[in-house]
């Protein structure tokens, strides 16, 4: 092959490569903006969430925590990250994220739901009655705040509206106004359900706190540390009169005071007991006689 022919062929190859490179450069996509990257990442995370892949969704939403700040998606990212944690059983993290959402964006449309699920996160974290009850106390506090912020509306009227628009849609299924009103009434009814849940949850959680304190008092009785037992019985009597442990604590206090030979105090506690539970007066007759006998002596 001659030198001239070699160079000619090389020139053609280089020219063709140049065309390909220039074509590739001209057809390449422009760099995505920060907003576009957040939107794309959010769409990917939301898709995982919608499929029920909550662990993977949580990881995807976590990657957007910094980049979504001060964007239109900031509260969406925080809310669905908290929801992903909650639905995957990571209640410590869900409580933290629902709290963060409320602190960072108080005007978020997710405020009501996040408050309710914050309370439920702590309820899920509430341990066996013998253990530390910090989460139980937080659950009561957050359910109470939920009821305070979103008081009960006329649930009977809302239920009636749901049924009315449901029947109207059977007659005229294409009516857009009926569809909207039915959707609104159904959403309101769901919120009423959450309020009913909160109202029922608080007494149950208080019952657990009372049981915890009563259990401590009982343990001191078994250890024959009666003075300490009275302190915890008094705690139940003072704070948990609305629970089943109130009556038991008052009876326990009478018994412990008698063991300590505190006859005057035992008599006062017995007076309180029979005043509150007059049906027990006959049953406590022997206790009264023993207290009176020793007090006179």
Secondary structure, DSSP 4 states (H G I P E B T S, - for coil): --HHHHHHHHHHHHHHHHHHHHHHHHHSPPPPPHHHHHHHHHHHHHHHHHTT-HHHHHHHHHTTTTTTTTSTTHHHHHHHHHHHHHHTT-HHHHHHHHHHHHHH-TT-TTHHHHHHHHHHHHHHH---TTS--HHHHHHHHHHHHHHHHS----HHHHHHHHHHHHHHHHH-TT-HHHHHHHHHHHHHHHHHHHHHHHHHHHHHHHHHHHHHHHHHHHHHHHTT-HHHHHHHHHHHHHH-TTSTHHHHHHHHHHHHHHHTT-HHHHHHHHHHHHHH-GGGTTTTHHHHHHHHHHHH-
